[in-house]
Each structure stands twice: as structure tokens, then as C-alpha cells.
Amino acid sequence: MAGKGCSSRTCRACLRRRGIKATIPERVDRLAGRARRREWPCRSDTAVYLRRNIVERCFHRLKRWRGIATRHDKHPARRQAAITLAGTLVRLDK
């Protein structure tokens, strides 16, 4: 899964060579070019892409915590504890 910025032919070809099914929506200009060349648009699973959006929003909420966003804690156990605490508080905030 990736954002629209990664919808280039090169990126898709690389994924295809590796046997990875891409879930990348196409940009409007790429869709117009495909229509002009009478090509089929690439498929994008909307349900899967919406789940990606949920994860992206979660990362955004976690990065509101300065210590997590700047990787202030270098010790893995303390960093994991900070992420767990922030995740719990973000979840309770809903």
C-alpha cells in the first residue's frame, strides 16, 4: 500500500517483478493520460486503502508526542513504554 505519490510506472513495475500486488490509487493526471491512450486504469482496492488511512491517522496522533516524534528516548524499553503509554492515551481520547 502506498500513497498517490508512489503511483509511477517504475514503482509499479518493481512491485510487479517482486510479485507484490500494489494498492496504490492513481493521480488524476495519470488517469487522464491513460484515458487519452485508451488504457485501462490500474485497480486499487478501496477497502484496503481505507485501512491504510486508519493506520496513517494513528501514526499522526502518536507523533503529536514530542518525545516519540523526535525519538528522544534511545533505549528500546523506554521508547516502547512511551509508545505504549501514548497509544493508550490516544485510544482513551476517542
Helices and strands as residue ranges (DSSP letters): G 4-6, H 9-17, H 28-36, H 46-62, H 66-69, H 76-93
